[in-house]
Amino acid sequence: MQFEVFTLLPEIFPPYLGTSILQRASQRGLIQVRVHNFRDYTHDKHHTTDDTPYGGGGGMVMKPEPVFEAVETVLGRRAGTPVILLSPQGRVFTQYIAEQLSKFEKIALLCGRYEGVDERIRLYLATDEISIGDYVLTGGELPALILIDTVARLIPGVLGDPTGAEDDSHSMGLLEYPQYTRPPIFRDWVVPEILLSGDHAKIDLWRREQALLRTLNKRPDMLDKAELNEVDRSFLEKARRKSNSR
């Protein structure tokens, strides 16, 4: 999968992309991240990418010319390629959106700066607008890295375990069950006996129940959209009754 990133701060990306899982995925040709500097598509000696807003007000606004030229030069005929503006005004990024984006061969990410971007970029260039949460950052670079990381790990082969992403929190509509590793006893804290039993059917049931409990206690709102069967619902009802009786 190919990510085309457009930014005023290209130096932000190599340190994170050049480590760990994303580095290995890039080396194996599973992902390619190309970073483009908006300033390379300006035509004045100062490489101007921003100007004061019409109508007055504080801050500076990113000009449309270098942004349009950068995207159109790199993507060419971009039919079918999402052009995503990272913005606090966008739809909030979720695991479901990541899964949808992972199906594309290429996506483009526009990282805004300053007070924001000229509205014509939003209206006539971006095909989507994504926010990573209800807060404001100084630019779209961190959201772009989050999106790349989240989408990349869904691409087959990126994770060492081919099913590694399936049980993650949010991937199955629930928070992930508790995880343990060696040693079996640490400071008198013991790993649940079921995980040491070797009985995989019982372990799977325990993990499912723990995921349900964790979601009920931490993010009950997620249960409204989770895919639950009758066994799940019965377990949750018993858990709620037990909690209310305390």
QUILIN-V120153 format. One record per run of one state. SS is the DSSP state (h for helix, s for strand, l for the rest). FROM is the first residue (numbers start at 1). LEN is the number of residues. Records with the same first field share a line. If there is no record, write none. Layout:
SS: FROM-LEN, FROM-LEN
This chain:
l: 1-1, 8-2, 18-2, 28-4, 42-8, 53-7, 63-1, 76-6, 93-2, 102-4, 112-1, 114-2, 118-1, 125-3, 132-7, 140-1, 153-32, 187-2, 191-2, 197-3, 219-1, 225-5, 245-2
s: 2-6, 32-6, 50-3, 60-3, 82-11, 106-6, 113-1, 116-2, 128-4, 139-1, 185-2, 189-2
h: 10-8, 20-8, 38-4, 64-12, 95-7, 119-6, 141-12, 193-4, 200-19, 220-5, 230-15
